[in-house]
Amino acid sequence: MIKAILFDLDGTLLPMDEEEFTKVYFSLLCQKVAPYGYEPKQLISTIWAGTKQMMKNDGLKSNEQAFWEVFAQNYGEERMKDKQLFDSFYSHEFTQTKAVCEENPLAKEIVRYAREKFGRVILSTNPIFPKVGTLTRMGFIGLKEEDFDLVTTYENSRFCKPNPAYFQDILKRFSLSPDEVILFGNNESEDGDCAYRCGIRCYLVGDHVIKNEKKLTEYERIPMNKVIETMNKYL
């Protein structure tokens, strides 16, 4: 019996080309903070280093702590005061990334249906963004925090995909077994293989599937307009 539905965000519920999105995101961020003395090349390098540290997180600290420790190492503790500046970016200028995201008029209906039929719905987006940045991206397709039982962000998570501990932590939080969960994602490594290692069934959705030549198994691909039909198989 399925008791929870998990949805990835970027590339899944929110259709996008992630490379194009990242370019625009970094460009906007660099423009925002340049007047405060942040040189673009060093800033982007620091963000990638902080992201790598979050991906390596072993659960002893939050992803937020892991990221900002790297930031402080690169810029000094005195620059930690600028965290508010970055949070402001994710509430304001970051909204312009919507221009390189696609519409998904089915997103709200799919999430509503999942809650109605299965009770628990989790947005299992890779928690490398702050909550404010995740809520901004959710807003592009009309989704809100209250639509989900959990939205994983860097504040409330201690692991990242493709570490299986990410999904294992979600299972533990809600006292779920792997066979009680279905995941809809778009990445053969971060969604498919990561879930597979935990025993969770994964479907790859939409037109922005990210492939992995060394994937652990084959994953069924479905268009967005078949997600509800696929969920119906488990009623």
Sequence and secondary structure as in RCSB ss.txt:
>XXXX:A:sequence
MIKAILFDLDGTLLPMDEEEFTKVYFSLLCQKVAPYGYEPKQLISTIWAGTKQMMKNDGLKSNEQAFWEVFAQNY
GEERMKDKQLFDSFYSHEFTQTKAVCEENPLAKEIVRYAREKFGRVILSTNPIFPKVGTLTRMGFIGLKEEDFDL
VTTYENSRFCKPNPAYFQDILKRFSLSPDEVILFGNNESEDGDCAYRCGIRCYLVGDHVIKNEKKLTEYERIPMN
KVIETMNKYL
>XXXX:A:secstr
   EEEE TBTTTB B HHHHHHHHHHHHHHHHGGGT  HHHHHHHHHHHHHHHHT  SSS HHHHHHHHHHHHH
 GGGGGGHHHHHHHHHTGGGGGGGGB   TTHHHHHHHHHHHHSEEEE   S S HHHHHHHHHTTT  GGGSSE
E  TTT S  TTSTHHHHHHHHHTT  GGGEEEEESBIIIIIIHHHHHT EEEEESS  B  TT SS   EE GG
GHHHHHHTT 
